[in-house]
């Protein structure tokens, strides 16, 4: 004879299993997201350091420093400055 158990007792092991599985998936997804954010941060840090190292130094020159006009398209520095 089949007993009339409440439905939550029948499905309780399945619900417990599903809740544990969901918690494990949440932890796994959160770890993946954290790793992705960390890698992105490190990549942006290296890019910013790289661009600051090779940006060079700029000096504003105008007619007072000996330029012939206000527009300069290319300039090269020689041994005399």
C-alpha positions in Angstrom: 0.0 0.0 0.0 1.3 3.4 -0.9 1.5 5.9 2.0 0.3 9.4 1.6 3.3 11.4 2.4 3.4 15.2 2.1 4.9 16.2 -1.2 7.8 18.1 0.4 9.0 15.0 2.1 9.0 13.0 -1.2 10.9 15.7 -3.0 13.1 16.8 -0.1 16.3 14.8 -1.2 15.9 16.2 -4.7 15.5 19.7 -3.5 18.5 19.4 -1.2 20.6 18.0 -4.1 19.5 20.8 -6.4 20.2 23.5 -3.8 23.7 22.1 -3.2 24.4 21.9 -6.9 23.2 25.5 -7.3 25.5 26.7 -4.6 28.4 24.9 -6.2 27.6 26.5 -9.5 27.4 30.0 -7.9 30.8 29.5 -6.3 32.3 28.3 -9.6 30.8 31.2 -11.6 31.9 33.7 -9.0 35.5 32.3 -9.1 35.5 32.5 -12.9 34.2 36.1 -12.8 36.8 37.1 -10.2 39.6 35.5 -12.3 38.4 37.4 -15.4 38.2 40.7 -13.5 41.7 40.1 -12.1 43.2 39.3 -15.5 41.5 42.3 -17.1 42.9 44.6 -14.3 46.4 43.2 -14.7 46.2 43.7 -18.5 45.1 47.3 -18.1 47.8 47.9 -15.6 50.5 46.6 -18.0 49.1 48.6 -20.9 49.1 51.8 -18.8 52.7 51.2 -17.7 53.8 50.4 -21.2 52.3 53.5 -22.7 53.8 55.7 -20.0 57.2 54.3 -20.6 57.2 54.9 -24.3 55.3 58.1 -24.5 58.5 60.2 -24.5 58.8 63.7 -23.4 57.3 66.7 -25.1 58.5 70.2 -25.1 56.4 73.0 -26.6 58.3 75.0 -29.1 57.2 78.2 -30.7 58.6 81.1 -32.7 60.5 82.4 -29.6 62.6 79.3 -29.5 63.6 79.7 -33.1 60.9 78.1 -35.2 60.2 79.7 -38.5 56.4 79.3 -38.2 53.7 78.1 -35.8 53.0 74.9 -37.6 55.5 72.1 -37.4 54.9 68.7 -39.1 58.2 66.9 -38.2 61.1 67.7 -36.0 64.4 65.8 -35.4 67.0 66.4 -32.7 70.6 66.4 -33.8 73.8 66.4 -31.7 73.8 70.2 -31.2 70.2 70.2 -29.8 
